Amino acid sequence: MVRRPQGERGRYTTVSIPTPLYERIRALIAGTGFSSVSQFVTYVLREVVSDMEKEKAQSAVSEEERREILERLRSLGYI
């Protein structure tokens, strides 16, 4: 879980989306547990950002792994 600095708790910004998309989301969430389009969009964005962060972390090569790869390439005569 990512912790926000104390001064950022409860602070929001405005993000613009096309009106037709807003209306589609509003119709989609009718009768669900989401009380607003903003709440739904925040939920979706958190999920997407979390997935992207996980993907990025999994694809990152550590410095130790980098050294091991270079050593293997040296021992095979590629570098």
KAMO-V374811 format. One record per residue. RES is the residue in one small letter. SS is DSSP state (@ for helix, = for strand, . for the rest). Layout:
# KAMO-V374811
res: (RES | RES)
ss: (SS | SS)
This chain:
# KAMO-V374811
res: (m | v | r | r | p | q | g | e | r | g | r | y | t | t | v | s | i | p | t | p | l | y | e | r | i | r | a | l | i | a | g | t | g | f | s | s | v | s | q | f | v | t | y | v | l | r | e | v | v | s | d | m | e | k | e | k | a | q | s | a | v | s | e | e | e | r | r | e | i | l | e | r | l | r | s | l | g | y | i)
ss: (. | . | . | . | . | @ | @ | @ | . | . | . | . | . | . | . | . | . | . | @ | @ | @ | @ | @ | @ | @ | @ | @ | @ | @ | . | . | . | . | . | . | . | @ | @ | @ | @ | @ | @ | @ | @ | @ | @ | @ | @ | @ | @ | @ | @ | @ | @ | @ | @ | @ | @ | @ | . | . | . | @ | @ | @ | @ | @ | @ | @ | @ | @ | @ | @ | @ | @ | . | . | . | .)
